[in-house]
């Protein structure tokens, strides 16, 4: 994949839709998500030139995709739908039971595109930001990147146990390793009195990551459910702010799904204003599909578009997840969005 061209299209598509020349600045979604799993990155081409891209992410039982972007002069030509096909094939091959995305809540175009694949709007997700203050040391906080290599497998096992308690089969192992390998930030491991983790947070830090200059972005955060979860959540927020301060970053960003009203209120009380809202989508009944040849080819060769092209909005989306049909299953909570906001 021509990553430079895909990145340029991603910025132009979002910028055209939002009316901003470059809404991302030093934030990088394309290269970071490609590097995390090149086999789940897809490019659409017209006469050999990249005109759009999409990225699938595998978090164990949870799968999501984005950003999905198409060159603005080719909007409404079906390229977005073509880029959805191999992503759905990925989910079928991975066997994810919980599929989702994050997109603009005010765009009928986006809502309709994803509805065609069984994704329905659910809860708003607030993108929240606060200025970093001086933060005291947090007892039990360990950074994955500071662990000796021999101890990391055990740490990942503890992370799987925690995320599995939040949502069956949810695993952040690939995300944690990708952040460490690419040097995008670090993962906070919050130990408690027992042998289990009290919480974890996957954080991107600074330019070239999904955070951007002077920002620490909590891409995923979770605490062990059950009695005392609220206190563990407060400690995890303290640990995230401490990491941002240690890295010399001025701003802490996080996304909060409004299906979690207590956690949302706690973030408001800590000085996180609600700045942007998007909508997470969930697939009501996950579809099992066969792996297509396009998954191996990595590119979708498209015919040249017609001369007359409508330009109404980009096809793009970010991360989020969905609930299973069983009401007893907990929903995982993650950061921004794609989608991740953005």
Secondary structure, 3 states (H helix, E strand, C coil): CCHHHHHHHHHHHHHHHHCCCCCCCCCCCHHHHHHHCHHHEEEEEECCEEEEEEEEEEEECEEEECCCEECHHHCCCCHHHHHHHHHHHHHHHHCCCEEEEEECCCCHHHHHHHHCCCEEEEEEEEEEEEECCCCCCCCCEEEHHHCCHHHHHHHHHHHHHHHHHHCCCECCHHHHHHHHHHCCEEEEEEECCCCCEEEEEEEEEECCCCCEEEEEEEEEEEECCCCCHHHHHHHHHHHHHHHHHHCCCCEEEEEEECCCHHHHHHHHHCCCEEEEEEEEEEECCCCCCCCCHHHHHCEEEECCCCCCCCCCCCCCCECCCCCCCCCCCCCCCECCCCCCCC
